[in-house]
Amino acid sequence: MIVEPLELGEEGALPGPLLTELTELYASNREFQQLTGAFPDPDDIRPEQVATSLADELSRPGAEVLLARSDGRVIGVAVTLAHHPGPAGPDGPDGPDGPEASDPWIGLLMVHARDHRMGFGRELAEIVEKRYRERGRAGVRLSVLAGDRRALTFWRAIGYREVDRRRGREPGRDRVVLRKAL
C-alpha cells in the first residue's frame, strides 16, 4: 500500500480521473453513507459532492487527506486533523487544558467496499498512527456514531479504547470517542 497526501490540481480542483475513483470509493460504502447522512442520497453520490466534501475537510486548520493506493488504484482515504475539530476555548474539548488538547484526530478512514476484510483498513490506520508517533504525539482519537457497530468493532479490534460518549445534536447521532496511545 502506498499512502500519500491528496494533492489538488489547478485552482484547487481534483483531477478528473482521481475524482472518479474517489466518488466510487465513497459510493461503495453505501451503508456508512446512509448511517452518517453525509450525502443527501447514498444511492446517488456525485463527483461534485465528493469534491466539495474533501475541500471542506481540507479547509480546516491542520487537516490532511491521505490517499491509499494498491496496484495503482485508490483503495482508501483517511482524513486526519492535528487537533480536535470542535470549538476551542478554555473549557472546550480542545482548549489548553481539555483532554484532547494534545491528541490528533482521525476524522475519516474509509476503504473501498470491494477491498473490505483484506487488512487495508488496519494497515491504513497503522500508517496514520506511525505518522503521528514520528511527530511525537502521545495518542490519537476519533469518534464513531454510537449505532455504528461495525466501525466500533473495527476500531476496538486494533487497540482503540472508549474514553467518552457525546450526545448528538439530533436523535440517533450520539458518538463514542475512542483513543489509542501511541
N, C-alpha and C positions, 0 to 999 in steps of 0.2 A: 504494500500500500504506500502510495506517495501522498503526502499531505502538504498543501501549500496555501498561503493566504489568497483569497479572492482578489484578483486584480480587475478593476473596472477599466473599460475602454475609454475612447474619446468621449468627452462631455459626461463622464460618469456612467456611461451605459455598459451593459454587459454584452459581450459579443454574442451574436445570434445563435450559433451552434451551442455555446455554453448555456445560454438561457433556455434553450430547448431541453437540454439534458437536465437542468435544474428543475424545470417545470415537470418533467417526467418523474423525477425523484420525489418532489412534493406530492404530485398526484398519486403516486404509487402507494402512499401511506394514507389512504382514504379514512381508515378508522381513526387514526390520530388526528387528522384534519377535522373530522366530524366532532371528535371529542373536544378539541381546543377551540373550534369556531373561528380559527384564524382566517379562513376564506369563506365567503358567503355560500358557495356551493361546492362541497368537497368532490362532487362528481364532474365539476367543470372548472378546474383550476387553470387560469390563463397565464401566459408568459408575462404580460404586463403586471399582473397581480404579484407574481413571484419577484419580479424586478423591483416593484415598489416595496415589498416586504423586506428584501435584502438591503435596499437603500435606506429604509427606516432603521434597520439594525445597525448599519454602518455609520449612521448619523449620531449614534450615542458615543459620548466620550469613552475612550478605552475599549471600544468594541472591535472585534476582528471576526471575519468569516473565513473559515478554513474549509477547503475542498479536499475530499479524499478521492483518490483515483486508484483503480486497479485495472490492469490490462487496457489502459488508455481510455477508460470511461469513468465518469463520475459515479461513485457508489455511495457517497455520503457527504454530509455537510455538518459542521459544528460552528455555532456562534458562541463566542466567548466574550466575557465582559470583565474588565480589570477590577471593577468594583460592583457592589450591589446596585441593581437597576432602579431601586426605589428612591424615595425622597431622601435628600441629605439633611443634615441638621444634627444638633447635639443630642436630640432624643430619637432621631430616625434610625432605621436599621443600619445605615452605613455612615452614621455620624462618627465623630472622632473616637467615641467610646463604645459605639454599637458593636454587637457581636460579629457582624460581618465586615467590620472596618478593614480588616487585612486580607480577607479572602476574595479571590476572583470567583466568577460565576460561569457556569455553562448555561447559556440561555436556550440552546437548542442543540441536540445531537440527533441526526436522522440518517438512516441508511435506507437505500432503495429497497423496496419490498422484495424484489427478486433476489436480493442478497442477504435477506434476514437469515439468522441462525447459522451463519457461516463464520462468525467471530469478528466481523468487520466493526461492529459497534463497540465491542470490547477493545479492539485494537485502536480505534479512533479515540476512545476515552483515555486509554493509556498514553497516547501521543499528546493529547491535551494536558494531561496531568504532568507528563515529563517536561513539557514546555514551561509550565508554571513552577515545577520543582527547580528547574535550572535557573529560574528568575528569583529564587529564594523565597517563594511563597510557602506557607505552612500548611495550607489546605485549600480545597476548592469546594464550592457549594453549587446547588441547583435546586429548583423547585419543580414539583410534579403535581398535576391535578390529583387530588386525593382519590378520585374514581378511576385513575389510570393504573389498574393493577399490573398490566404488562410492563409499563415503564418502572413502576416501583419494584417489581421483581427483578428486572434487569439491573437497576442501579444498586439494589441491596446485594445482589449476587457478586458484584465487582467491588464491594467494600464500602459503599456509602451507608451512612447511618443517619437515622432521623434525628434532627436537632430542634425542629419547630413545626408547628402547624399554624396556618394563617387562614383566616376567614376571607372568602372571596367577596367581591362587591355584588356579585349576582349569585343566586341559589345554584348549587352544584359546582361552584368554582373554587371551593376550598383547596388549599395547596399544602403539600408536605414538603418541608425544606430538608434536604439531605446534605451531609458534609462528609468529605473524606480527607483524613490527614495525609499530607504528602511527606 
